């Protein structure tokens, strides 16, 4: 008998639609996030990549469609059931979102203290283990204001794995990092995923870095999934969308110019005023 818990995607999205006012962010998208894999969500600015993470986490609800996480329909969960599911999800926010009045140790210990009844001795052991994984065991007593940008992201990663989640969602983890910190973060995301048996979703604009660690990439634009596959497959794809985004071309299906009236007509109108 086949074990469906290992063969079915961890996250299944079907016919998902979501709008803000009159603007359609997602228009009937389908997506599978495979278990044990690193999946990158990429696309031009404003395509709803971070919004997608919020939908998966149940922070907001779609207009239509289904979002299943480990077989559980997120859109139909009660508040208490949603909180239980979220304990199995780790999240690394774009700015790290460390609690500024707590030191490194207490930032990582916070979710363990909130959601478990473990003794302080066991919490100390677990936090020490998480800090060792991200290479910051010696920084446990530092305050967030004393950390570099790269160190803050690594502390946030340690906090994201504090409750041993099945999945981690990363929202623009590479933004604003120097080359050394960037290399460390890229390696950590892949190593954490493989060593801890996680499933990772990485939202990013950084094509090179996200491509280097991703098993699958989804490209979003205009409310649709315009292409998906491995980095190699997308680079070799005949899709104009994939070609423009993967090569950073300034013009293509996503135009350089915002929609406007004819240029000559606009100049004449401006001159007549």
C-alpha angles and dihedrals in degrees: 000000000000117000103232091192089072100033101047120076116263090227121033118186119186131182091339117183127178133167140186107211108310093340116099109216096178123019110192101317126177122203139165123203106200121222116256093010136111110238121189122207110203140166144117120313114281096028094119102255095144089040088059091057090051090051092051090050092049094241089128132019128233126237090235139348141058133283115186122184113190088342094308118122102231095193093062100045123119117237093260093046090049091053089052091052092047090059086068092053126076121204130198108195122213094251096035091246094222116174102253098209094054127074123237094270095051093045090060094039092051099083091042091053092045098049106029140049094224121144120254088247091058091043090054090052094048095047091049089053093049092048091050090054092057094039097246105107089123092055097060095115097046121109120233090251088061094055128093117234092260093048091050091054090050091051088050089052090052089051091048091059095040094106094040095247126197091228140024125202116204119200109202094323095175100052115125096001126141116236095263095048089044092055091048093051093047091051093045094053092053095041094047090049095051100036096046096037093241134157113229133200114193121193108195147147091205103101098183097047098041092045092052094061103028126102091192133018126201117199115205127195136150093006093303140096097247097181141353138180140089120328090253092050093050093048089052094041122118089219112121089210092055093043093052097046100039091049097039094237114177095221137033134090086345099057125220091221121067110233110279142151120277111301096230091048090050092051092049091049091049091049093052095055 
